[in-house]
Every structure is written in C-alpha cells, then in structure tokens.
C-alpha cells in the first residue's frame, strides 16, 4: 500500500524538527514554539489536500479537535479536518522531541561512562 498523504506530511514535519534539533535551533527548555511553528506550517491549505488526508484517515474527519476548528474558526468540515491534521502533526512532533531528548541523554550518559572508565584505568 502506498504511503498516505497525512503520513508524508508528518514525516516532512519530523524531518524539519530533526534538522532544527541537529543544528541547535530548538530551545530544549521551551520547545513548544518550535513544535507549534513546524506543525502549523505543515497543515495543508488547499481543500483538496485536506480532504485527501481525511480520506486516508477517517478519524481526521470524525474526531472533534481539542483546539477547536482551524483557520478562521468556523466549524466547517474543512476547518475541523485541518485542526485534526494540526493535532496529528503536533502529536508526532512531541513524540519525536521526546525521542531526541532520550537519545541525547543516552549519548551524554555514554560519554560520561567512557570518561569514568578512562579515568579509572589511569589510577
């Protein structure tokens, strides 16, 4: 089965977050602004793409968004789907952020352990 449009959108957003992380452009204490910006800029604006996302994932069309309708805020089907797309992207980005944090913590711990091992060999 081919990759869905929503999956492609999420993967592209994740790539952007990873790039920013690797370039030190994510405030690790306050990541919400970066995550919001990436999620918001990846929500499609064309009605056809928004509807194609809903065809790929019916939950986008049938779930009530936690943040309310997107764009100008009227509860049209397009605005509801767009808000759910935003929330799906945002959720994926938060999950990736936590993974990146854990990877970084593991790397720091590993470096610390190597340093301890090296210092222990010299005693």
Jmol script that loads the backbone (N, CA, C; Angstrom):
load data "model"
ATOM      1  N   UNK A   1       0.854  -1.183   0.000  1.00  0.00           N
ATOM      2  CA  UNK A   1       0.000   0.000   0.000  1.00  0.00           C
ATOM      3  C   UNK A   1       0.897   1.242   0.000  1.00  0.00           C
ATOM      4  N   UNK A   2       0.518   2.224  -0.780  1.00  0.00           N
ATOM      5  CA  UNK A   2       1.328   3.442  -0.872  1.00  0.00           C
ATOM      6  C   UNK A   2       1.169   4.274   0.406  1.00  0.00           C
ATOM      7  N   UNK A   3       2.136   5.132   0.622  1.00  0.00           N
ATOM      8  CA  UNK A   3       2.142   5.981   1.801  1.00  0.00           C
ATOM      9  C   UNK A   3       1.029   7.026   1.691  1.00  0.00           C
ATOM     10  N   UNK A   4       0.347   7.269   2.798  1.00  0.00           N
ATOM     11  CA  UNK A   4      -0.760   8.225   2.782  1.00  0.00           C
ATOM     12  C   UNK A   4      -0.223   9.659   2.792  1.00  0.00           C
ATOM     13  N   UNK A   5      -1.062  10.567   2.361  1.00  0.00           N
ATOM     14  CA  UNK A   5      -0.683  11.982   2.335  1.00  0.00           C
ATOM     15  C   UNK A   5      -0.395  12.485   3.741  1.00  0.00           C
ATOM     16  N   UNK A   6      -1.238  12.132   4.703  1.00  0.00           N
ATOM     17  CA  UNK A   6      -1.014  12.603   6.069  1.00  0.00           C
ATOM     18  C   UNK A   6       0.308  12.069   6.607  1.00  0.00           C
ATOM     19  N   UNK A   7       0.651  10.826   6.272  1.00  0.00           N
ATOM     20  CA  UNK A   7       1.930  10.255   6.725  1.00  0.00           C
ATOM     21  C   UNK A   7       3.093  11.021   6.099  1.00  0.00           C
ATOM     22  N   UNK A   8       2.970  11.381   4.823  1.00  0.00           N
ATOM     23  CA  UNK A   8       4.017  12.154   4.154  1.00  0.00           C
ATOM     24  C   UNK A   8       4.184  13.527   4.818  1.00  0.00           C
ATOM     25  N   UNK A   9       3.072  14.153   5.153  1.00  0.00           N
ATOM     26  CA  UNK A   9       3.114  15.469   5.805  1.00  0.00           C
ATOM     27  C   UNK A   9       3.808  15.352   7.152  1.00  0.00           C
ATOM     28  N   UNK A  10       3.431  14.345   7.929  1.00  0.00           N
ATOM     29  CA  UNK A  10       4.032  14.157   9.252  1.00  0.00           C
ATOM     30  C   UNK A  10       5.524  13.859   9.134  1.00  0.00           C
ATOM     31  N   UNK A  11       5.899  13.011   8.186  1.00  0.00           N
ATOM     32  CA  UNK A  11       7.323  12.693   8.009  1.00  0.00           C
ATOM     33  C   UNK A  11       8.129  13.934   7.626  1.00  0.00           C
ATOM     34  N   UNK A  12       7.560  14.781   6.801  1.00  0.00           N
ATOM     35  CA  UNK A  12       8.256  16.014   6.421  1.00  0.00           C
ATOM     36  C   UNK A  12       8.405  16.941   7.635  1.00  0.00           C
ATOM     37  N   UNK A  13       7.365  17.038   8.443  1.00  0.00           N
ATOM     38  CA  UNK A  13       7.430  17.862   9.655  1.00  0.00           C
ATOM     39  C   UNK A  13       8.470  17.292  10.623  1.00  0.00           C
ATOM     40  N   UNK A  14       8.510  15.975  10.762  1.00  0.00           N
ATOM     41  CA  UNK A  14       9.503  15.344  11.636  1.00  0.00           C
ATOM     42  C   UNK A  14      10.920  15.617  11.129  1.00  0.00           C
ATOM     43  N   UNK A  15      11.088  15.585   9.828  1.00  0.00           N
ATOM     44  CA  UNK A  15      12.405  15.884   9.247  1.00  0.00           C
ATOM     45  C   UNK A  15      12.826  17.301   9.609  1.00  0.00           C
ATOM     46  N   UNK A  16      11.896  18.242   9.538  1.00  0.00           N
ATOM     47  CA  UNK A  16      12.197  19.641   9.886  1.00  0.00           C
ATOM     48  C   UNK A  16      12.599  19.765  11.353  1.00  0.00           C
ATOM     49  N   UNK A  17      11.882  19.077  12.243  1.00  0.00           N
ATOM     50  CA  UNK A  17      12.229  19.134  13.657  1.00  0.00           C
ATOM     51  C   UNK A  17      13.607  18.522  13.894  1.00  0.00           C
ATOM     52  N   UNK A  18      13.874  17.396  13.269  1.00  0.00           N
ATOM     53  CA  UNK A  18      15.178  16.743  13.426  1.00  0.00           C
ATOM     54  C   UNK A  18      16.296  17.666  12.933  1.00  0.00           C
ATOM     55  N   UNK A  19      16.091  18.318  11.791  1.00  0.00           N
ATOM     56  CA  UNK A  19      17.097  19.253  11.255  1.00  0.00           C
ATOM     57  C   UNK A  19      17.352  20.391  12.237  1.00  0.00           C
ATOM     58  N   UNK A  20      16.290  20.949  12.764  1.00  0.00           N
ATOM     59  CA  UNK A  20      16.449  22.053  13.723  1.00  0.00           C
ATOM     60  C   UNK A  20      17.157  21.572  14.982  1.00  0.00           C
ATOM     61  N   UNK A  21      16.816  20.373  15.440  1.00  0.00           N
ATOM     62  CA  UNK A  21      17.455  19.805  16.627  1.00  0.00           C
ATOM     63  C   UNK A  21      18.963  19.660  16.381  1.00  0.00           C
ATOM     64  N   UNK A  22      19.304  19.062  15.243  1.00  0.00           N
ATOM     65  CA  UNK A  22      20.711  18.811  14.926  1.00  0.00           C
ATOM     66  C   UNK A  22      21.498  20.104  14.753  1.00  0.00           C
ATOM     67  N   UNK A  23      20.845  21.176  14.352  1.00  0.00           N
ATOM     68  CA  UNK A  23      21.505  22.467  14.164  1.00  0.00           C
ATOM     69  C   UNK A  23      21.399  23.369  15.398  1.00  0.00           C
ATOM     70  N   UNK A  24      20.890  22.822  16.502  1.00  0.00           N
ATOM     71  CA  UNK A  24      20.790  23.589  17.736  1.00  0.00           C
ATOM     72  C   UNK A  24      19.760  24.701  17.695  1.00  0.00           C
ATOM     73  N   UNK A  25      18.724  24.529  16.886  1.00  0.00           N
ATOM     74  CA  UNK A  25      17.719  25.583  16.720  1.00  0.00           C
ATOM     75  C   UNK A  25      16.421  25.302  17.480  1.00  0.00           C
ATOM     76  N   UNK A  26      16.484  24.367  18.434  1.00  0.00           N
ATOM     77  CA  UNK A  26      15.321  24.066  19.258  1.00  0.00           C
ATOM     78  C   UNK A  26      15.666  24.437  20.688  1.00  0.00           C
ATOM     79  N   UNK A  27      14.850  25.316  21.282  1.00  0.00           N
ATOM     80  CA  UNK A  27      15.026  25.654  22.687  1.00  0.00           C
ATOM     81  C   UNK A  27      14.566  24.432  23.483  1.00  0.00           C
ATOM     82  N   UNK A  28      15.519  23.712  24.034  1.00  0.00           N
ATOM     83  CA  UNK A  28      15.206  22.439  24.679  1.00  0.00           C
ATOM     84  C   UNK A  28      14.424  22.605  25.975  1.00  0.00           C
ATOM     85  N   UNK A  29      14.433  23.810  26.548  1.00  0.00           N
ATOM     86  CA  UNK A  29      13.634  24.075  27.741  1.00  0.00           C
ATOM     87  C   UNK A  29      12.221  24.533  27.385  1.00  0.00           C
ATOM     88  N   UNK A  30      12.067  25.135  26.217  1.00  0.00           N
ATOM     89  CA  UNK A  30      10.777  25.660  25.760  1.00  0.00           C
ATOM     90  C   UNK A  30      10.540  25.273  24.296  1.00  0.00           C
ATOM     91  N   UNK A  31      10.361  23.985  24.010  1.00  0.00           N
ATOM     92  CA  UNK A  31      10.254  23.542  22.620  1.00  0.00           C
ATOM     93  C   UNK A  31       8.901  23.804  21.963  1.00  0.00           C
ATOM     94  N   UNK A  32       7.908  24.205  22.749  1.00  0.00           N
ATOM     95  CA  UNK A  32       6.547  24.311  22.211  1.00  0.00           C
ATOM     96  C   UNK A  32       6.427  25.297  21.052  1.00  0.00           C
ATOM     97  N   UNK A  33       7.189  26.387  21.086  1.00  0.00           N
ATOM     98  CA  UNK A  33       7.099  27.354  19.982  1.00  0.00           C
ATOM     99  C   UNK A  33       7.580  26.741  18.674  1.00  0.00           C
ATOM    100  N   UNK A  34       8.686  26.023  18.734  1.00  0.00           N
ATOM    101  CA  UNK A  34       9.215  25.373  17.537  1.00  0.00           C
ATOM    102  C   UNK A  34       8.254  24.310  17.036  1.00  0.00           C
ATOM    103  N   UNK A  35       7.741  23.504  17.942  1.00  0.00           N
ATOM    104  CA  UNK A  35       6.809  22.438  17.558  1.00  0.00           C
ATOM    105  C   UNK A  35       5.546  23.034  16.954  1.00  0.00           C
ATOM    106  N   UNK A  36       5.016  24.083  17.567  1.00  0.00           N
ATOM    107  CA  UNK A  36       3.815  24.739  17.017  1.00  0.00           C
ATOM    108  C   UNK A  36       4.096  25.302  15.627  1.00  0.00           C
ATOM    109  N   UNK A  37       5.216  25.982  15.471  1.00  0.00           N
ATOM    110  CA  UNK A  37       5.545  26.587  14.175  1.00  0.00           C
ATOM    111  C   UNK A  37       5.649  25.525  13.074  1.00  0.00           C
ATOM    112  N   UNK A  38       6.343  24.443  13.363  1.00  0.00           N
ATOM    113  CA  UNK A  38       6.502  23.389  12.352  1.00  0.00           C
ATOM    114  C   UNK A  38       5.148  22.755  12.048  1.00  0.00           C
ATOM    115  N   UNK A  39       4.374  22.446  13.082  1.00  0.00           N
ATOM    116  CA  UNK A  39       3.060  21.825  12.860  1.00  0.00           C
ATOM    117  C   UNK A  39       2.155  22.744  12.048  1.00  0.00           C
ATOM    118  N   UNK A  40       2.109  24.010  12.423  1.00  0.00           N
ATOM    119  CA  UNK A  40       1.219  24.957  11.733  1.00  0.00           C
ATOM    120  C   UNK A  40       1.604  25.142  10.270  1.00  0.00           C
ATOM    121  N   UNK A  41       2.887  25.164   9.982  1.00  0.00           N
ATOM    122  CA  UNK A  41       3.312  25.383   8.598  1.00  0.00           C
ATOM    123  C   UNK A  41       3.171  24.130   7.736  1.00  0.00           C
ATOM    124  N   UNK A  42       2.882  22.997   8.355  1.00  0.00           N
ATOM    125  CA  UNK A  42       2.715  21.768   7.578  1.00  0.00           C
ATOM    126  C   UNK A  42       1.255  21.380   7.361  1.00  0.00           C
ATOM    127  N   UNK A  43       0.331  22.138   7.934  1.00  0.00           N
ATOM    128  CA  UNK A  43      -1.089  21.873   7.668  1.00  0.00           C
ATOM    129  C   UNK A  43      -1.394  22.356   6.257  1.00  0.00           C
ATOM    130  N   UNK A  44      -1.930  21.469   5.421  1.00  0.00           N
ATOM    131  CA  UNK A  44      -2.245  21.896   4.050  1.00  0.00           C
ATOM    132  C   UNK A  44      -3.281  23.013   4.049  1.00  0.00           C
ATOM    133  N   UNK A  45      -3.219  23.866   3.031  1.00  0.00           N
ATOM    134  CA  UNK A  45      -4.210  24.937   2.929  1.00  0.00           C
ATOM    135  C   UNK A  45      -5.192  24.704   1.787  1.00  0.00           C
ATOM    136  N   UNK A  46      -4.861  23.787   0.899  1.00  0.00           N
ATOM    137  CA  UNK A  46      -5.806  23.528  -0.197  1.00  0.00           C
ATOM    138  C   UNK A  46      -6.874  22.539   0.275  1.00  0.00           C
ATOM    139  N   UNK A  47      -8.101  22.842  -0.060  1.00  0.00           N
ATOM    140  CA  UNK A  47      -9.219  21.994   0.353  1.00  0.00           C
ATOM    141  C   UNK A  47      -9.057  20.560  -0.137  1.00  0.00           C
ATOM    142  N   UNK A  48      -8.577  20.378  -1.343  1.00  0.00           N
ATOM    143  CA  UNK A  48      -8.452  19.029  -1.894  1.00  0.00           C
ATOM    144  C   UNK A  48      -7.448  18.204  -1.091  1.00  0.00           C
ATOM    145  N   UNK A  49      -6.340  18.804  -0.693  1.00  0.00           N
ATOM    146  CA  UNK A  49      -5.339  18.070   0.087  1.00  0.00           C
ATOM    147  C   UNK A  49      -5.880  17.749   1.478  1.00  0.00           C
ATOM    148  N   UNK A  50      -6.597  18.694   2.072  1.00  0.00           N
ATOM    149  CA  UNK A  50      -7.206  18.456   3.382  1.00  0.00           C
ATOM    150  C   UNK A  50      -8.200  17.292   3.288  1.00  0.00           C
ATOM    151  N   UNK A  51      -9.017  17.298   2.261  1.00  0.00           N
ATOM    152  CA  UNK A  51      -9.997  16.213   2.091  1.00  0.00           C
ATOM    153  C   UNK A  51      -9.317  14.883   1.775  1.00  0.00           C
ATOM    154  N   UNK A  52      -8.225  14.914   1.023  1.00  0.00           N
ATOM    155  CA  UNK A  52      -7.478  13.684   0.734  1.00  0.00           C
ATOM    156  C   UNK A  52      -6.907  13.094   2.025  1.00  0.00           C
ATOM    157  N   UNK A  53      -6.463  13.954   2.926  1.00  0.00           N
ATOM    158  CA  UNK A  53      -5.969  13.473   4.217  1.00  0.00           C
ATOM    159  C   UNK A  53      -7.085  12.757   4.976  1.00  0.00           C
ATOM    160  N   UNK A  54      -8.298  13.325   4.933  1.00  0.00           N
ATOM    161  CA  UNK A  54      -9.436  12.720   5.619  1.00  0.00           C
ATOM    162  C   UNK A  54      -9.828  11.389   4.993  1.00  0.00           C
ATOM    163  N   UNK A  55      -9.674  11.277   3.681  1.00  0.00           N
ATOM    164  CA  UNK A  55      -9.952  10.004   3.024  1.00  0.00           C
ATOM    165  C   UNK A  55      -8.951   8.952   3.497  1.00  0.00           C
ATOM    166  N   UNK A  56      -7.687   9.360   3.652  1.00  0.00           N
ATOM    167  CA  UNK A  56      -6.643   8.448   4.121  1.00  0.00           C
ATOM    168  C   UNK A  56      -6.847   8.036   5.575  1.00  0.00           C
ATOM    169  N   UNK A  57      -7.370   8.953   6.396  1.00  0.00           N
ATOM    170  CA  UNK A  57      -7.537   8.708   7.826  1.00  0.00           C
ATOM    171  C   UNK A  57      -8.876   9.300   8.259  1.00  0.00           C
ATOM    172  N   UNK A  58      -9.894   8.474   8.305  1.00  0.00           N
ATOM    173  CA  UNK A  58     -11.257   8.931   8.574  1.00  0.00           C
ATOM    174  C   UNK A  58     -11.386   9.617   9.941  1.00  0.00           C
ATOM    175  N   UNK A  59     -10.503   9.276  10.892  1.00  0.00           N
ATOM    176  CA  UNK A  59     -10.550   9.934  12.204  1.00  0.00           C
ATOM    177  C   UNK A  59     -10.349  11.443  12.096  1.00  0.00           C
ATOM    178  N   UNK A  60      -9.619  11.879  11.086  1.00  0.00           N
ATOM    179  CA  UNK A  60      -9.421  13.315  10.889  1.00  0.00           C
ATOM    180  C   UNK A  60     -10.740  14.024  10.613  1.00  0.00           C
ATOM    181  N   UNK A  61     -11.690  13.304  10.038  1.00  0.00           N
ATOM    182  CA  UNK A  61     -12.984  13.900   9.697  1.00  0.00           C
ATOM    183  C   UNK A  61     -14.041  13.669  10.764  1.00  0.00           C
ATOM    184  N   UNK A  62     -13.813  12.681  11.629  1.00  0.00           N
ATOM    185  CA  UNK A  62     -14.870  12.325  12.581  1.00  0.00           C
ATOM    186  C   UNK A  62     -14.560  12.692  14.030  1.00  0.00           C
ATOM    187  N   UNK A  63     -13.340  13.085  14.313  1.00  0.00           N
ATOM    188  CA  UNK A  63     -12.971  13.454  15.689  1.00  0.00           C
ATOM    189  C   UNK A  63     -13.121  14.952  15.893  1.00  0.00           C
ATOM    190  N   UNK A  64     -13.551  15.316  17.098  1.00  0.00           N
ATOM    191  CA  UNK A  64     -13.646  16.731  17.426  1.00  0.00           C
ATOM    192  C   UNK A  64     -12.267  17.208  17.871  1.00  0.00           C
ATOM    193  N   UNK A  65     -11.710  18.221  17.207  1.00  0.00           N
ATOM    194  CA  UNK A  65     -10.379  18.685  17.592  1.00  0.00           C
ATOM    195  C   UNK A  65     -10.396  19.328  18.977  1.00  0.00           C
ATOM    196  N   UNK A  66      -9.344  19.050  19.734  1.00  0.00           N
ATOM    197  CA  UNK A  66      -9.238  19.611  21.089  1.00  0.00           C
ATOM    198  C   UNK A  66      -9.101  21.131  21.055  1.00  0.00           C
ATOM    199  N   UNK A  67      -8.461  21.641  20.014  1.00  0.00           N
ATOM    200  CA  UNK A  67      -8.199  23.079  19.926  1.00  0.00           C
ATOM    201  C   UNK A  67      -9.301  23.862  19.219  1.00  0.00           C
ATOM    202  N   UNK A  68     -10.323  23.180  18.760  1.00  0.00           N
ATOM    203  CA  UNK A  68     -11.376  23.849  18.006  1.00  0.00           C
ATOM    204  C   UNK A  68     -11.020  23.915  16.531  1.00  0.00           C
ATOM    205  N   UNK A  69     -11.922  24.413  15.711  1.00  0.00           N
ATOM    206  CA  UNK A  69     -11.694  24.471  14.269  1.00  0.00           C
ATOM    207  C   UNK A  69     -10.501  25.354  13.887  1.00  0.00           C
ATOM    208  N   UNK A  70      -9.896  25.027  12.768  1.00  0.00           N
ATOM    209  CA  UNK A  70      -8.729  25.779  12.280  1.00  0.00           C
ATOM    210  C   UNK A  70      -9.162  26.991  11.461  1.00  0.00           C
ATOM    211  N   UNK A  71      -8.159  27.671  10.934  1.00  0.00           N
ATOM    212  CA  UNK A  71      -8.315  28.829  10.067  1.00  0.00           C
ATOM    213  C   UNK A  71      -9.134  29.910  10.756  1.00  0.00           C
ATOM    214  N   UNK A  72     -10.262  30.329  10.208  1.00  0.00           N
ATOM    215  CA  UNK A  72     -10.975  31.449  10.831  1.00  0.00           C
ATOM    216  C   UNK A  72     -11.850  31.002  12.000  1.00  0.00           C
ATOM    217  N   UNK A  73     -11.906  29.705  12.270  1.00  0.00           N
ATOM    218  CA  UNK A  73     -12.574  29.216  13.470  1.00  0.00           C
ATOM    219  C   UNK A  73     -14.000  28.744  13.311  1.00  0.00           C
ATOM    220  N   UNK A  74     -14.603  28.920  12.139  1.00  0.00           N
ATOM    221  CA  UNK A  74     -15.964  28.418  11.986  1.00  0.00           C
ATOM    222  C   UNK A  74     -15.905  26.894  11.849  1.00  0.00           C
ATOM    223  N   UNK A  75     -16.888  26.195  12.410  1.00  0.00           N
ATOM    224  CA  UNK A  75     -16.832  24.734  12.448  1.00  0.00           C
ATOM    225  C   UNK A  75     -17.244  24.057  11.133  1.00  0.00           C
ATOM    226  N   UNK A  76     -16.600  24.440  10.054  1.00  0.00           N
ATOM    227  CA  UNK A  76     -16.865  23.768   8.778  1.00  0.00           C
ATOM    228  C   UNK A  76     -16.096  22.450   8.753  1.00  0.00           C
ATOM    229  N   UNK A  77     -16.516  21.497   7.942  1.00  0.00           N
ATOM    230  CA  UNK A  77     -15.780  20.237   7.857  1.00  0.00           C
ATOM    231  C   UNK A  77     -14.294  20.440   7.521  1.00  0.00           C
ATOM    232  N   UNK A  78     -13.995  21.334   6.604  1.00  0.00           N
ATOM    233  CA  UNK A  78     -12.600  21.596   6.225  1.00  0.00           C
ATOM    234  C   UNK A  78     -11.805  22.099   7.433  1.00  0.00           C
ATOM    235  N   UNK A  79     -12.371  23.035   8.177  1.00  0.00           N
ATOM    236  CA  UNK A  79     -11.667  23.593   9.336  1.00  0.00           C
ATOM    237  C   UNK A  79     -11.467  22.555  10.440  1.00  0.00           C
ATOM    238  N   UNK A  80     -12.440  21.692  10.621  1.00  0.00           N
ATOM    239  CA  UNK A  80     -12.326  20.635  11.629  1.00  0.00           C
ATOM    240  C   UNK A  80     -11.250  19.636  11.216  1.00  0.00           C
ATOM    241  N   UNK A  81     -11.250  19.233   9.965  1.00  0.00           N
ATOM    242  CA  UNK A  81     -10.230  18.298   9.474  1.00  0.00           C
ATOM    243  C   UNK A  81      -8.845  18.934   9.578  1.00  0.00           C
ATOM    244  N   UNK A  82      -8.734  20.196   9.185  1.00  0.00           N
ATOM    245  CA  UNK A  82      -7.439  20.886   9.255  1.00  0.00           C
ATOM    246  C   UNK A  82      -6.932  20.952  10.696  1.00  0.00           C
ATOM    247  N   UNK A  83      -7.822  21.213  11.642  1.00  0.00           N
ATOM    248  CA  UNK A  83      -7.414  21.250  13.055  1.00  0.00           C
ATOM    249  C   UNK A  83      -6.940  19.871  13.512  1.00  0.00           C
ATOM    250  N   UNK A  84      -7.624  18.824  13.063  1.00  0.00           N
ATOM    251  CA  UNK A  84      -7.197  17.473  13.416  1.00  0.00           C
ATOM    252  C   UNK A  84      -5.863  17.113  12.757  1.00  0.00           C
ATOM    253  N   UNK A  85      -5.632  17.615  11.562  1.00  0.00           N
ATOM    254  CA  UNK A  85      -4.337  17.409  10.913  1.00  0.00           C
ATOM    255  C   UNK A  85      -3.245  18.080  11.744  1.00  0.00           C
ATOM    256  N   UNK A  86      -3.506  19.323  12.164  1.00  0.00           N
ATOM    257  CA  UNK A  86      -2.536  20.035  13.014  1.00  0.00           C
ATOM    258  C   UNK A  86      -2.235  19.221  14.272  1.00  0.00           C
ATOM    259  N   UNK A  87      -3.281  18.730  14.918  1.00  0.00           N
ATOM    260  CA  UNK A  87      -3.087  17.982  16.156  1.00  0.00           C
ATOM    261  C   UNK A  87      -2.319  16.690  15.918  1.00  0.00           C
ATOM    262  N   UNK A  88      -2.555  16.021  14.779  1.00  0.00           N
ATOM    263  CA  UNK A  88      -1.809  14.793  14.455  1.00  0.00           C
ATOM    264  C   UNK A  88      -0.335  15.100  14.234  1.00  0.00           C
ATOM    265  N   UNK A  89      -0.062  16.186  13.525  1.00  0.00           N
ATOM    266  CA  UNK A  89       1.333  16.593  13.295  1.00  0.00           C
ATOM    267  C   UNK A  89       1.985  16.953  14.621  1.00  0.00           C
ATOM    268  N   UNK A  90       1.303  17.756  15.420  1.00  0.00           N
ATOM    269  CA  UNK A  90       1.854  18.197  16.698  1.00  0.00           C
ATOM    270  C   UNK A  90       2.158  17.000  17.603  1.00  0.00           C
ATOM    271  N   UNK A  91       1.254  16.045  17.660  1.00  0.00           N
ATOM    272  CA  UNK A  91       1.468  14.854  18.490  1.00  0.00           C
ATOM    273  C   UNK A  91       2.708  14.094  18.027  1.00  0.00           C
ATOM    274  N   UNK A  92       2.849  13.920  16.725  1.00  0.00           N
ATOM    275  CA  UNK A  92       4.023  13.221  16.187  1.00  0.00           C
ATOM    276  C   UNK A  92       5.307  13.978  16.517  1.00  0.00           C
ATOM    277  N   UNK A  93       5.257  15.304  16.452  1.00  0.00           N
ATOM    278  CA  UNK A  93       6.441  16.108  16.753  1.00  0.00           C
ATOM    279  C   UNK A  93       6.814  16.017  18.228  1.00  0.00           C
ATOM    280  N   UNK A  94       5.834  15.999  19.111  1.00  0.00           N
ATOM    281  CA  UNK A  94       6.139  15.850  20.540  1.00  0.00           C
ATOM    282  C   UNK A  94       6.758  14.490  20.817  1.00  0.00           C
ATOM    283  N   UNK A  95       6.242  13.455  20.153  1.00  0.00           N
ATOM    284  CA  UNK A  95       6.825  12.123  20.325  1.00  0.00           C
ATOM    285  C   UNK A  95       8.271  12.109  19.836  1.00  0.00           C
ATOM    286  N   UNK A  96       8.520  12.713  18.688  1.00  0.00           N
ATOM    287  CA  UNK A  96       9.883  12.781  18.170  1.00  0.00           C
ATOM    288  C   UNK A  96      10.766  13.599  19.105  1.00  0.00           C
ATOM    289  N   UNK A  97      10.263  14.699  19.626  1.00  0.00           N
ATOM    290  CA  UNK A  97      11.034  15.534  20.543  1.00  0.00           C
ATOM    291  C   UNK A  97      11.489  14.708  21.752  1.00  0.00           C
ATOM    292  N   UNK A  98      10.560  13.927  22.325  1.00  0.00           N
ATOM    293  CA  UNK A  98      10.920  13.098  23.478  1.00  0.00           C
ATOM    294  C   UNK A  98      11.975  12.054  23.093  1.00  0.00           C
ATOM    295  N   UNK A  99      11.855  11.473  21.899  1.00  0.00           N
ATOM    296  CA  UNK A  99      12.867  10.517  21.425  1.00  0.00           C
ATOM    297  C   UNK A  99      14.232  11.185  21.286  1.00  0.00           C
ATOM    298  N   UNK A 100      14.256  12.373  20.710  1.00  0.00           N
ATOM    299  CA  UNK A 100      15.519  13.096  20.539  1.00  0.00           C
ATOM    300  C   UNK A 100      16.136  13.437  21.886  1.00  0.00           C
ATOM    301  N   UNK A 101      15.297  13.824  22.834  1.00  0.00           N
ATOM    302  CA  UNK A 101      15.786  14.111  24.184  1.00  0.00           C
ATOM    303  C   UNK A 101      16.415  12.868  24.806  1.00  0.00           C
ATOM    304  N   UNK A 102      15.732  11.736  24.681  1.00  0.00           N
ATOM    305  CA  UNK A 102      16.240  10.488  25.252  1.00  0.00           C
ATOM    306  C   UNK A 102      17.551  10.082  24.588  1.00  0.00           C
ATOM    307  N   UNK A 103      17.626  10.217  23.260  1.00  0.00           N
ATOM    308  CA  UNK A 103      18.860   9.896  22.550  1.00  0.00           C
ATOM    309  C   UNK A 103      20.012  10.766  23.047  1.00  0.00           C
ATOM    310  N   UNK A 104      19.733  12.051  23.222  1.00  0.00           N
ATOM    311  CA  UNK A 104      20.774  12.962  23.692  1.00  0.00           C
ATOM    312  C   UNK A 104      21.211  12.609  25.116  1.00  0.00           C
ATOM    313  N   UNK A 105      20.253  12.300  25.972  1.00  0.00           N
ATOM    314  CA  UNK A 105      20.579  11.913  27.341  1.00  0.00           C
ATOM    315  C   UNK A 105      21.411  10.636  27.360  1.00  0.00           C
ATOM    316  N   UNK A 106      21.054   9.672  26.504  1.00  0.00           N
ATOM    317  CA  UNK A 106      21.818   8.429  26.419  1.00  0.00           C
ATOM    318  C   UNK A 106      23.247   8.694  25.949  1.00  0.00           C
ATOM    319  N   UNK A 107      23.411   9.579  24.976  1.00  0.00           N
ATOM    320  CA  UNK A 107      24.744   9.922  24.467  1.00  0.00           C
ATOM    321  C   UNK A 107      25.586  10.580  25.558  1.00  0.00           C
ATOM    322  N   UNK A 108      24.980  11.488  26.319  1.00  0.00           N
ATOM    323  CA  UNK A 108      25.699  12.166  27.397  1.00  0.00           C
ATOM    324  C   UNK A 108      26.099  11.148  28.463  1.00  0.00           C
ATOM    325  N   UNK A 109      25.178  10.276  28.805  1.00  0.00           N
ATOM    326  CA  UNK A 109      25.466   9.248  29.804  1.00  0.00           C
ATOM    327  C   UNK A 109      26.591   8.327  29.328  1.00  0.00           C
ATOM    328  N   UNK A 110      26.546   7.948  28.066  1.00  0.00           N
ATOM    329  CA  UNK A 110      27.576   7.089  27.490  1.00  0.00           C
ATOM    330  C   UNK A 110      28.940   7.786  27.506  1.00  0.00           C
ATOM    331  N   UNK A 111      28.967   9.063  27.138  1.00  0.00           N
ATOM    332  CA  UNK A 111      30.220   9.822  27.165  1.00  0.00           C
ATOM    333  C   UNK A 111      30.748   9.931  28.588  1.00  0.00           C
ATOM    334  N   UNK A 112      29.860  10.156  29.531  1.00  0.00           N
ATOM    335  CA  UNK A 112      30.254  10.258  30.935  1.00  0.00           C
ATOM    336  C   UNK A 112      30.832   8.929  31.405  1.00  0.00           C
ATOM    337  N   UNK A 113      30.193   7.826  31.020  1.00  0.00           N
ATOM    338  CA  UNK A 113      30.658   6.493  31.416  1.00  0.00           C
ATOM    339  C   UNK A 113      32.032   6.209  30.806  1.00  0.00           C
ATOM    340  N   UNK A 114      32.231   6.576  29.533  1.00  0.00           N
ATOM    341  CA  UNK A 114      33.529   6.385  28.894  1.00  0.00           C
ATOM    342  C   UNK A 114      34.608   7.186  29.609  1.00  0.00           C
ATOM    343  N   UNK A 115      34.262   8.406  30.006  1.00  0.00           N
ATOM    344  CA  UNK A 115      35.223   9.253  30.714  1.00  0.00           C
ATOM    345  C   UNK A 115      35.570   8.637  32.061  1.00  0.00           C
ATOM    346  N   UNK A 116      34.573   8.127  32.773  1.00  0.00           N
ATOM    347  CA  UNK A 116      34.814   7.462  34.052  1.00  0.00           C
ATOM    348  C   UNK A 116      35.697   6.236  33.879  1.00  0.00           C
ATOM    349  N   UNK A 117      35.398   5.438  32.846  1.00  0.00           N
ATOM    350  CA  UNK A 117      36.184   4.230  32.573  1.00  0.00           C
ATOM    351  C   UNK A 117      37.633   4.604  32.269  1.00  0.00           C
ATOM    352  N   UNK A 118      37.827   5.635  31.474  1.00  0.00           N
ATOM    353  CA  UNK A 118      39.177   6.075  31.108  1.00  0.00           C
ATOM    354  C   UNK A 118      39.929   6.562  32.337  1.00  0.00           C
ATOM    355  N   UNK A 119      39.268   7.352  33.164  1.00  0.00           N
ATOM    356  CA  UNK A 119      39.905   7.862  34.377  1.00  0.00           C
ATOM    357  C   UNK A 119      40.187   6.735  35.372  1.00  0.00           C
ATOM    358  N   UNK A 120      39.327   5.728  35.389  1.00  0.00           N
ATOM    359  CA  UNK A 120      39.529   4.586  36.280  1.00  0.00           C
ATOM    360  C   UNK A 120      40.719   3.750  35.863  1.00  0.00           C
ATOM    361  N   UNK A 121      41.016   3.680  34.556  1.00  0.00           N
ATOM    362  CA  UNK A 121      42.157   2.900  34.053  1.00  0.00           C
ATOM    363  C   UNK A 121      43.472   3.544  34.416  1.00  0.00           C
ATOM    364  N   UNK A 122      43.482   4.852  34.634  1.00  0.00           N
ATOM    365  CA  UNK A 122      44.722   5.571  34.908  1.00  0.00           C
ATOM    366  C   UNK A 122      45.106   5.539  36.378  1.00  0.00           C
ATOM    367  N   UNK A 123      44.236   5.041  37.240  1.00  0.00           N
ATOM    368  CA  UNK A 123      44.509   5.068  38.674  1.00  0.00           C
ATOM    369  C   UNK A 123      45.434   3.976  39.070  1.00  0.00           C
TER     370      UNK A 123
END
end "model"
wireframe off; spacefill off
backbone 0.3
color backbone group
